[in-house]
Amino acid sequence: MRQADRQFFDSFMLVVGILIGVAVGLFFLVRIVAIETQGRFVLEDPQVQADINERIRPIGEVVLLGSAELQAAAAAAPTGAPAPVATVLSGPQVYNAACYLCHAPPGVPGAPVVGDSAAWAPRIAQGIETLNEHALKGFQGAAGFMPPKGGRVDLSDAEIVAAVEYMVEQARQ
């Protein structure tokens, strides 16, 4: 390497080193000023503290059995039966809203599939009153479990009976 090139390289590296040193010094100076001014502002301003507390507030809390919060929540909970739906649904509508999950192909084990005459025949032989009672009040049999009203207690008895009639009609076709 020639002497002039070495001298240029050394001078260039000295200037770059000085610039890096100045940048690091400015960084720490700005950091100190920010901590002294903004840090005090954040620690002293009640609105900033309230905003921070709101952002880090827990979204839930643990309530122990027997605590006053649990008793207050239980007292505030709604009681009574759910209100019936405003419009009366037809048998196919109730089937699609409530019965479909268990009685549509492939079906839940033990639940007769709509349109399967062989599965419905022994149930139909028991009589429509028995089918309606099982649909309304629930039924525990050897093949499975039928919840009361198919789990939709918000539906009226007439709507459930209409759905039973629809499913029986489909089995007879």
Secondary structure as the mmCIF struct_conf table of DSSP 4:
data_model
#
loop_
_struct_conf.conf_type_id
_struct_conf.id
_struct_conf.beg_label_comp_id
_struct_conf.beg_label_asym_id
_struct_conf.beg_label_seq_id
_struct_conf.end_label_comp_id
_struct_conf.end_label_asym_id
_struct_conf.end_label_seq_id
HELX_RH_AL_P HELX_RH_AL_P1 GLN A 3 GLU A 44
HELX_RH_AL_P HELX_RH_AL_P2 PRO A 46 ARG A 55
TURN_TY1_P TURN_TY1_P1 ILE A 56 ILE A 56
BEND BEND1 ILE A 59 ILE A 59
TURN_TY1_P TURN_TY1_P2 LEU A 65 GLY A 66
HELX_RH_AL_P HELX_RH_AL_P3 ALA A 68 ALA A 76
BEND BEND2 ALA A 77 ALA A 77
BEND BEND3 GLY A 80 GLY A 80
HELX_LH_PP_P HELX_LH_PP_P1 ALA A 81 VAL A 85
BEND BEND4 ALA A 86 THR A 87
HELX_LH_PP_P HELX_LH_PP_P2 VAL A 88 SER A 90
HELX_RH_AL_P HELX_RH_AL_P4 GLY A 91 VAL A 94
HELX_RH_PI_P HELX_RH_PI_P1 TYR A 95 CYS A 99
HELX_RH_AL_P HELX_RH_AL_P5 TYR A 100 HIS A 103
BEND BEND5 ALA A 104 ALA A 104
TURN_TY1_P TURN_TY1_P3 PRO A 105 PRO A 106
TURN_TY1_P TURN_TY1_P4 PRO A 109 GLY A 110
BEND BEND6 ALA A 111 ALA A 111
HELX_LH_PP_P HELX_LH_PP_P3 PRO A 112 VAL A 113
TURN_TY1_P TURN_TY1_P5 VAL A 114 GLY A 115
HELX_RH_AL_P HELX_RH_AL_P6 SER A 117 ALA A 125
TURN_TY1_P TURN_TY1_P6 GLN A 126 GLN A 126
HELX_RH_AL_P HELX_RH_AL_P7 ILE A 128 LYS A 137
STRN STRN1 PHE A 139 GLN A 140
BEND BEND7 ALA A 142 ALA A 143
STRN STRN2 PHE A 145 MET A 146
HELX_RH_3T_P HELX_RH_3T_P1 PRO A 148 GLY A 151
TURN_TY1_P TURN_TY1_P7 VAL A 153 ASP A 154
BEND BEND8 LEU A 155 LEU A 155
HELX_RH_AL_P HELX_RH_AL_P8 ASP A 157 ARG A 172
#
